[in-house]
Amino acid sequence: MTNIQYINTPDQLAKLCEQIKKESWLALDTEFLREKTYYPKFCLLQIATPEWVACVDPIALPSLDTLFEVLYSPSIVKVFHSCRQDLEIFYQLTGKLPEPIFDTQIAAPLLGFQENPGYAMLVSSLLNVNLNKAHTRADWSKRPLIDAEIQYAADDVIYLCKIYQMMLQKLTELGRGDWLERDFAELSNPDLYEVRPEKAWLKIKGKNKLTGKQLSIVQTLAEWRENAAQSEDRPKSWLLRDEMLFDLAKLQPETVSELANVRGINERTANRYGTELCDLIMAAKNRAPIPLNENGRPVKKTQQQEAVLDILTALVRIRAEENALNPVILATRKDLEELLFNDGNECPLLHGWRFNMAGRELVGLLKGELLLGIQSDKLAIIENK
């Protein structure tokens, strides 16, 4: 069993910070709870290198400021697997995001794995180790943590160290070491972690089927729910589930008694928020909705456009096969539609390694500068002279 430093006093934390300053990279993971809160409750931070591993107890420590100061050093690569939720915690606590980042989930498809592979699958495939799942549902907020729970948490970063080293070596051998720089840099974009209540409705599925008053009501109630959930630190679904927003948009209750009769509205919600919700619904009915972005609606494509997309897809498959990649990691059908129908610069095919591998040629096809033909019984990209 690996010797695990359990850090729960300021003196221990100070010594750990001195250790960290000597490193060029760290494997990191967090344990948190979110079942009963809006914001994640930070319960444990695991840190490892090939030589040592530590579990930091944020519940016991009065401050983590000194730790974040050294962790955020740009000279130290922060290695995660599927880091969005971990970085959300960091951003919530510090108002800043660390960089540079390396995310093994994002890197894995460049080595032949499926898109968004799970951590356990990578550990099994690369290290032939089956992770213990006994403490997957542990209550990480309780103290003291038992030794088995600490070991379980530490294993995530112990194996992450090994995976990172293997991935980095393979990416370098394939000449792909810098392919993911833009993808990793984007992970440190604060916009990914800022939740703006006025835009909460954009994440609600099915909104594109609504128009007029119903859409306006859903937009208004989604903003109210996000604000209330943040201020009360409660899960949004505890206030109003998504399907309830649609029910209220359709039924449009005007009084608390009418609201209370809506199926799924409990007595507590009606008593506490009833008047406010009815007022919001009434106001929304008399206000024009925020227009749906044209990209929010499915594009009705012609047969010609579908054929063009098929040609673009063929090019993607050619280049993906040449580079031993899953075509989906190079470009999805949605990415190709973005390239075909929109003039913006947001399409991933217009940036980084994807542009060099396929994007430049895809643009050439669309401009008529290149053609897709057959040479020696194989599809080939031909210059249009």
GIGI-V956927 format. One record per backbone hydrogen bond with DSSP energy under -0.5 kcal/mol. CO is the residue of the C=O (numbers start at 0). NH is the residue of the N-H. E is the energy in kcal/mol with one decimal. If there is no record, write none. Layout:
[[CO,NH,E] [CO,NH,E]]
//
This chain:
[[1,3,-0.6] [2,4,-0.5] [2,52,-0.6] [3,5,-0.6] [4,6,-0.7] [4,54,-3.2] [5,7,-0.7] [6,56,-2.9] [8,12,-2.2] [9,13,-2.4] [10,14,-1.9] [11,15,-2.1] [12,16,-2.4] [13,17,-1.5] [14,18,-1.7] [15,19,-2.6] [16,20,-1.8] [18,21,-1.3] [19,22,-2.1] [23,76,-2.6] [25,78,-3.4] [26,47,-1.9] [28,45,-2.7] [30,42,-2.4] [30,43,-1.6] [32,40,-3.3] [33,36,-0.7] [39,41,-0.8] [40,32,-1.7] [43,30,-2.4] [44,55,-3.5] [45,28,-1.7] [46,53,-3.1] [47,26,-2.8] [51,48,-2.8] [52,4,-2.4] [53,46,-2.8] [53,55,-0.5] [54,6,-3.0] [55,44,-2.2] [55,57,-0.9] [56,60,-1.7] [63,67,-2.6] [64,68,-1.9] [65,69,-1.4] [66,70,-2.6] [67,71,-2.2] [69,72,-1.4] [72,75,-1.8] [74,76,-0.5] [76,25,-2.5] [76,78,-0.7] [77,79,-0.5] [77,101,-2.4] [78,27,-3.1] [79,103,-2.6] [82,86,-3.1] [83,87,-1.8] [84,88,-1.5] [85,89,-1.9] [86,90,-2.8] [87,91,-2.4] [88,92,-2.1] [89,93,-2.4] [90,94,-2.5] [99,77,-2.4] [101,79,-2.7] [101,103,-0.6] [102,106,-2.0] [103,107,-1.9] [104,108,-0.6] [106,109,-1.4] [107,110,-2.3] [107,112,-1.6] [108,111,-1.5] [108,325,-0.5] [113,116,-0.7] [117,121,-1.8] [118,122,-2.6] [119,123,-2.3] [120,124,-2.7] [121,125,-3.0] [122,126,-2.0] [122,128,-1.1] [123,127,-1.2] [128,130,-0.7] [132,135,-1.5] [134,137,-1.6] [137,139,-1.2] [138,141,-1.3] [145,148,-0.5] [145,149,-2.0] [146,150,-2.6] [147,151,-2.2] [148,152,-2.4] [149,153,-2.5] [150,154,-2.3] [151,155,-0.8] [152,155,-0.6] [152,156,-0.6] [153,156,-0.9] [153,157,-2.3] [154,158,-2.4] [155,159,-0.8] [156,160,-1.9] [157,161,-1.0] [158,162,-2.5] [159,163,-2.7] [160,164,-2.0] [161,165,-2.1] [162,166,-2.9] [163,167,-2.9] [164,168,-1.9] [165,169,-2.3] [166,170,-3.0] [167,171,-2.1] [168,172,-2.3] [169,173,-1.9] [170,175,-3.5] [170,176,-0.6] [171,174,-1.2] [175,178,-1.3] [177,180,-1.2] [178,352,-0.9] [179,183,-2.8] [180,184,-2.4] [181,185,-2.0] [182,186,-0.7] [183,186,-0.7] [184,187,-1.5] [185,188,-1.9] [187,189,-0.6] [188,191,-1.9] [189,192,-1.8] [189,193,-1.3] [192,194,-0.6] [193,195,-0.7] [194,196,-0.7] [195,198,-2.3] [196,199,-1.7] [198,201,-1.5] [199,202,-1.6] [200,203,-1.5] [202,204,-0.5] [203,206,-1.1] [205,208,-1.6] [206,209,-1.9] [210,213,-1.0] [210,214,-0.9] [211,215,-2.2] [212,216,-2.5] [213,217,-2.3] [214,218,-2.5] [215,219,-2.2] [216,220,-3.0] [217,221,-2.3] [218,222,-1.7] [219,223,-2.2] [220,224,-2.7] [221,225,-2.1] [222,226,-2.2] [223,227,-2.7] [224,228,-2.8] [225,229,-2.2] [226,230,-2.5] [227,231,-2.3] [228,232,-0.9] [228,233,-1.7] [234,237,-1.3] [234,238,-0.6] [235,238,-1.5] [235,239,-2.1] [240,243,-0.8] [240,244,-1.4] [241,245,-1.4] [242,246,-1.9] [243,247,-2.7] [244,248,-1.9] [245,249,-1.8] [246,250,-2.9] [247,251,-2.4] [254,258,-2.3] [255,259,-2.7] [256,260,-1.0] [258,261,-1.7] [261,264,-2.1] [263,265,-0.7] [265,269,-2.2] [266,270,-2.7] [267,271,-2.6] [268,272,-2.7] [268,273,-0.5] [269,273,-1.3] [272,276,-2.9] [273,277,-2.5] [274,278,-2.2] [275,279,-2.2] [276,280,-2.5] [277,281,-2.5] [278,282,-2.3] [279,283,-2.5] [280,284,-1.9] [281,285,-0.8] [282,285,-0.6] [283,286,-1.7] [292,295,-2.1] [293,296,-1.2] [298,300,-1.1] [301,305,-2.3] [302,306,-2.0] [303,307,-2.1] [304,308,-2.4] [305,309,-1.9] [306,310,-1.9] [307,311,-2.5] [308,312,-2.4] [309,313,-2.0] [310,314,-1.8] [311,315,-2.1] [312,316,-2.4] [313,317,-2.1] [314,318,-2.4] [315,319,-2.5] [316,320,-2.4] [317,321,-2.1] [318,322,-1.3] [319,324,-3.1] [320,323,-1.4] [325,328,-1.4] [325,329,-1.0] [326,330,-2.6] [331,335,-1.9] [332,336,-2.2] [333,337,-2.3] [334,338,-2.1] [335,339,-2.1] [336,340,-3.0] [337,341,-1.7] [346,349,-2.1] [347,350,-1.5] [350,353,-0.6] [350,354,-1.5] [351,354,-0.5] [351,355,-1.7] [352,356,-2.5] [353,357,-2.6] [353,358,-2.8] [354,359,-2.7] [357,361,-2.5] [358,362,-2.5] [359,363,-1.9] [360,364,-2.5] [361,365,-2.2] [362,366,-1.8] [363,367,-0.5] [363,368,-2.0] [363,369,-1.4] [364,367,-1.1] [368,383,-2.5] [370,372,-0.6] [370,381,-3.4] [372,379,-2.8] [374,377,-1.3] [377,374,-3.2] [379,372,-2.9] [379,381,-0.6] [381,370,-3.2] [382,384,-1.2]]
//
